[in-house]
Amino acid sequence: LKADTFEKEELPKIEQKLNDLLERAGNKI
């Protein structure tokens, strides 16, 4: 797995998952 591929493809997916989790956590508070 190249760093380029990771940054362009995997990172956005991870960020999206984190954003979803943060939104859910924020809604609970």
Secondary structure, 3 states (H helix, E strand, C coil): CCHHHHHHHHHHHHHHHHHHHHHHHHHHC
